Amino acid sequence: MTGDIPSEPKRRPFVLANMAMSADGKIATFPDGFSQFGSEADSANFNRLRGTVDGILCGARTIDRDQATLTPPRDVRGTCYRIAVTGTGSLSPQAPFFQTTGHPILVLTGTAASTERRDDYQRLAVGLHVSSGNRIEWSNALDWLYRKWEIRRLLLEGGGTLNQTLFRSDLVDELHLTVCPYLIGGQQSPTIAEESAFGSLAEASRWRLHQRRRVKNEFFLIYRRCRSSPAEPRSSEPDNPET
Ligand SMILES: NC(=O)c1ccc[n+]([C@@H]2O[C@H](COP(=O)([O-])OP(=O)(O)OC[C@H]3O[C@@H](n4cnc5c(N)ncnc54)[C@H](OP(=O)(O)O)[C@@H]3O)[C@@H](O)[C@H]2O)c1
C-alpha cells in the first residue's frame, strides 16, 4: 500500500464527426482546397447537427483556409463553444474565427506556441488549454472540456489531420458522412483521415452502419464505432440502417 489517493478517472464528451466527401472519399480539391461541395440538404444537416452539441471542434488549417467561424445556428439552445486546435499556435489571432462574436471560444494549444501567441489566445478566448509540446494531450483536453465547460456532446468538423489524431486515440463515437456526387481524385487531395495510417486491416478502426438516408444524389450515412469492450460514453439508440 502506498497510501496514494487514486486520481479520478478521466471523463470525456460523446464525440461525433461530420464530414462531406466525394464519391471517391476526398474532402477537398487539390490544390485549390475547395470543400463546400455539399448540397443545400448537406448544409441543413450540418446546421442541424451544430444545434445538437455543446461544442464544435476544428483544426487550425480548416479554420484559416476555409475562414471557418464555427457559428452555431441561431436557434441553438444553451451555450455552444467554438473550439480551435492549434498545437504550435500557427492559427492567426486575426482569423475571422476570432473576430466573430456571440458564441464563446476555447483554444487547445501547446507549449510549442510562443508566449505572445498564447497571450493573444487568452485574450480572445474564454478558456485556453495548454498541452506539453506541439500535440494535444487528448485525455486531459477532453476531460477539461467535459468538467470545466460542461461539454457533453462535441462535434468534430475536421480537417483530416485533426480527425485522424482522434480516430487513432479511439475518441470518436459517431461518424456522419455525406457522400456527394463528385469524383475528385489525386493523391494529394485530402480524405477524412490524414497523416498516420492504421497499418493493416486488423488495426483499422471498425464502424457499423447505424443509419442511411438518401436525398437526391447524396447519401447521409451515420456510422457508430464498434468497440470490442464497452467504452464510455455510448449511445443507447438502436441501429436502423434502413432509415
Ligand atoms: N469536406 C469537409 O467536410 C471538410 C471539413 C473540414 C475540412 N475540410 C478541408 O480539410 C482541409 C484542412 O485539413 P487539414 O488536415 O489540412 O488541417 P486541419 O486538421 O484542419 O488542421 C491541422 C492543424 O490543426 C492542428 N492540429 C490538428 N491535430 C492536432 C493535434 N493532435 N495536436 C495539436 N495540433 C493539432 C495543427 O495546428 P498547428 O499547425 O497550429 O500545430 C495542424 O497543423 C481544408 O482543405 C478544408 O477545406 C473539409
The ligand as an SDF file (V2000), in Angstrom:
LIG
                    3D

 48 52  0  0  0  0  0  0  0  0999 V2000
  -15.3790   18.3010  -46.7270 N   0  0  0  0  0  0  0  0  0  0  0  0
  -15.4120   18.5440  -45.4290 C   0  0  0  0  0  0  0  0  0  0  0  0
  -16.3950   18.1890  -44.7410 O   0  0  0  0  0  0  0  0  0  0  0  0
  -14.2770   19.2580  -44.7610 C   0  0  0  0  0  0  0  0  0  0  0  0
  -14.3630   19.5660  -43.4020 C   0  0  0  0  0  0  0  0  0  0  0  0
  -13.2780   20.1920  -42.7820 C   0  0  0  0  0  0  0  0  0  0  0  0
  -12.1460   20.4980  -43.5080 C   0  0  0  0  0  0  0  0  0  0  0  0
  -12.0890   20.2060  -44.8390 N   0  0  0  0  0  0  0  0  0  0  0  0
  -10.8680   20.5300  -45.6050 C   0  0  0  0  0  0  0  0  0  0  0  0
   -9.7370   19.9460  -44.9750 O   0  0  0  0  0  0  0  0  0  0  0  0
   -8.5800   20.7590  -45.2580 C   0  0  0  0  0  0  0  0  0  0  0  0
   -7.8280   21.0440  -43.9790 C   0  0  0  0  0  0  0  0  0  0  0  0
   -7.4950   19.8470  -43.3280 O   0  0  0  0  0  0  0  0  0  0  0  0
   -6.0320   19.6050  -42.7410 P   0  0  0  0  0  0  0  0  0  0  0  0
   -5.9660   18.1600  -42.4240 O   0  0  0  0  0  0  0  0  0  0  0  0
   -5.0280   20.1930  -43.6780 O   0  0  0  0  0  0  0  0  0  0  0  0
   -5.9700   20.5040  -41.4480 O   0  0  0  0  0  0  0  0  0  0  0  0
   -6.7940   20.5580  -40.0480 P   0  0  0  0  0  0  0  0  0  0  0  0
   -6.9800   19.2040  -39.4820 O   0  0  0  0  0  0  0  0  0  0  0  0
   -7.9830   21.4260  -40.2180 O   0  0  0  0  0  0  0  0  0  0  0  0
   -5.7530   21.3990  -39.1800 O   0  0  0  0  0  0  0  0  0  0  0  0
   -4.4740   20.8860  -38.9290 C   0  0  0  0  0  0  0  0  0  0  0  0
   -3.8330   21.7200  -37.8640 C   0  0  0  0  0  0  0  0  0  0  0  0
   -4.5950   21.6150  -36.6510 O   0  0  0  0  0  0  0  0  0  0  0  0
   -3.7370   21.4710  -35.5400 C   0  0  0  0  0  0  0  0  0  0  0  0
   -3.8680   20.1030  -35.0240 N   0  0  0  0  0  0  0  0  0  0  0  0
   -4.5750   19.0600  -35.5330 C   0  0  0  0  0  0  0  0  0  0  0  0
   -4.4570   17.9790  -34.7460 N   0  0  0  0  0  0  0  0  0  0  0  0
   -3.6510   18.3460  -33.7170 C   0  0  0  0  0  0  0  0  0  0  0  0
   -3.1580   17.6690  -32.5630 C   0  0  0  0  0  0  0  0  0  0  0  0
   -3.4760   16.3830  -32.3040 N   0  0  0  0  0  0  0  0  0  0  0  0
   -2.3440   18.3470  -31.7220 N   0  0  0  0  0  0  0  0  0  0  0  0
   -2.0280   19.6280  -31.9670 C   0  0  0  0  0  0  0  0  0  0  0  0
   -2.4650   20.3440  -33.0330 N   0  0  0  0  0  0  0  0  0  0  0  0
   -3.2730   19.6870  -33.8940 C   0  0  0  0  0  0  0  0  0  0  0  0
   -2.3340   21.7310  -36.0520 C   0  0  0  0  0  0  0  0  0  0  0  0
   -2.1800   23.1300  -35.9460 O   0  0  0  0  0  0  0  0  0  0  0  0
   -0.7260   23.8310  -35.7270 P   0  0  0  0  0  0  0  0  0  0  0  0
   -0.1010   23.7990  -37.0990 O   0  0  0  0  0  0  0  0  0  0  0  0
   -1.0200   25.1810  -35.2300 O   0  0  0  0  0  0  0  0  0  0  0  0
    0.0310   22.9780  -34.7530 O   0  0  0  0  0  0  0  0  0  0  0  0
   -2.4470   21.2690  -37.5020 C   0  0  0  0  0  0  0  0  0  0  0  0
   -1.4750   21.8540  -38.3460 O   0  0  0  0  0  0  0  0  0  0  0  0
   -9.0740   22.0440  -45.8940 C   0  0  0  0  0  0  0  0  0  0  0  0
   -8.8650   21.9760  -47.2840 O   0  0  0  0  0  0  0  0  0  0  0  0
  -10.5710   22.0120  -45.6050 C   0  0  0  0  0  0  0  0  0  0  0  0
  -11.3040   22.6760  -46.5970 O   0  0  0  0  0  0  0  0  0  0  0  0
  -13.1180   19.5880  -45.4730 C   0  0  0  0  0  0  0  0  0  0  0  0
  1  2  1  0
  2  3  2  0
  2  4  1  0
  4  5  1  0
  4 48  2  0
  5  6  2  0
  6  7  1  0
  7  8  2  0
  8  9  1  0
  8 48  1  0
  9 10  1  0
  9 46  1  0
 10 11  1  0
 11 12  1  0
 11 44  1  0
 12 13  1  0
 13 14  1  0
 14 15  2  0
 14 16  1  0
 14 17  1  0
 17 18  1  0
 18 19  2  0
 18 20  1  0
 18 21  1  0
 21 22  1  0
 22 23  1  0
 23 24  1  0
 23 42  1  0
 24 25  1  0
 25 26  1  0
 25 36  1  0
 26 27  1  0
 26 35  1  0
 27 28  2  0
 28 29  1  0
 29 30  1  0
 29 35  2  0
 30 31  1  0
 30 32  2  0
 32 33  1  0
 33 34  2  0
 34 35  1  0
 36 37  1  0
 36 42  1  0
 37 38  1  0
 38 39  2  0
 38 40  1  0
 38 41  1  0
 42 43  1  0
 44 45  1  0
 44 46  1  0
 46 47  1  0
M  CHG  2   8   1  16  -1
M  END
$$$$
